[in-house]
Amino acid sequence: MADQTSLRSRVAELESLIQQMMELLGQAPESPPVALFLLVDTLHSRVEMLKNAMGEWPDMSDKRVTSAIEEASIFTDAIDVRVDGVQAEVNLLKRVVGPDEDRAPMSKVKVLDPKPFGGVRSAKELENFLWDMETYFQAARIPEAEKVSITSMYLMGDAKLWWRIRLSDDTSANRDKIETWDVLKKELKDQFLPCNTSWLARESLRKLKQAGTVRDQVKEFSLLMLDVHDMSDEDKLFNFLWGLQTWAQTELRR
C-alpha cells in the first residue's frame, strides 16, 4: 500500500510538471525560456522512473497511474519535437547573423547631435551644417534611406518652413519627393546659399583693413577666402598685403 501511495505521489508530481510546462509554453510560444528546457529533462526522468516502478509492480492496474504515464510520454515526445524546431530556428538565425567575430563592433563613443540649421543665408553656416550632418551620418551609421528624414529633424525656423512648403508643393504638383541626401543638399544650397557668395567675399576682401594684430588679419582673411574658390595665389597675396598696415607690408616685403 505504501509503494502504491508513493507511486501515486510521483504521478501527482508528474502532472504538476506537465502543468508547469503548459504554462511556460503559453507564456512564450515562440521562444521557450530556459526553465522549459530544464523541465523537459526533469519530465523525462520522472516518466522513466514511473515506468520502472510499474515494471516492479505489474499487478497494479490503477487507471490514473497508467493514463498519466501514457499522457506524459506523448507530451514529452511532442515537447522534444518543438524544442528541436526552436533549436533549428536558433541555428538558422545564427548563420544569418553570422558569428560574433564577423560583426562590426558597436562604438561606445556617444555621437553628438549636429547643430540645427535655421535658414540663415550664410555660406559658412550652411556648409558647416551639411558637413556636420555628413559626419553625424558616418559616426551614427545612418542608412542612406533615412538621411533625408533625419536631416529634416535638424531644420528649424525658416529652413523648417521651407521644407514643409516644399513637401506640400511636391505633393500638390505630383512631383517626385526628395528622397536622397545628394538631392537634399543641392536643394538646400539652391535655397539658402547666396548666389553671389564669391562676389560678396571679394568685395569684403577689398574693404578688409588691418585694425588689430597681424594674426587677427590672417584670421579674417582666411574666413573670407572660404567663399572664394577661383583666385590665384598671386591675387591672394596681393589682397592680403593690401589690407595690412604700412609697417606690416614693409616687413613682409623684405
Secondary structure, 3 states (H helix, E strand, C coil): CHHHHHHHHHHHHHHHHHHHHHHHHHHCCCCCCHHHHHHHHHHHHHHHHHHHHHHHCCCCCCHHHHHHHHHHHHHHHHHHHHHHHHHHHHHHHHHHHCCHHHCCCCCCCCCCCCCCECCCCCHHHHHHHHHHHHHHHHHHCCCHHHHHHHHHCCECHHHHHHHHHHHHHHHHCCCCCCCCHHHHHHHHHHHHCCCCHHHHHHHHHHHCCCCCCHHHHHHHHHHHHCCCCCCCHHHHHHHHHHHCCHHHHHHHHC
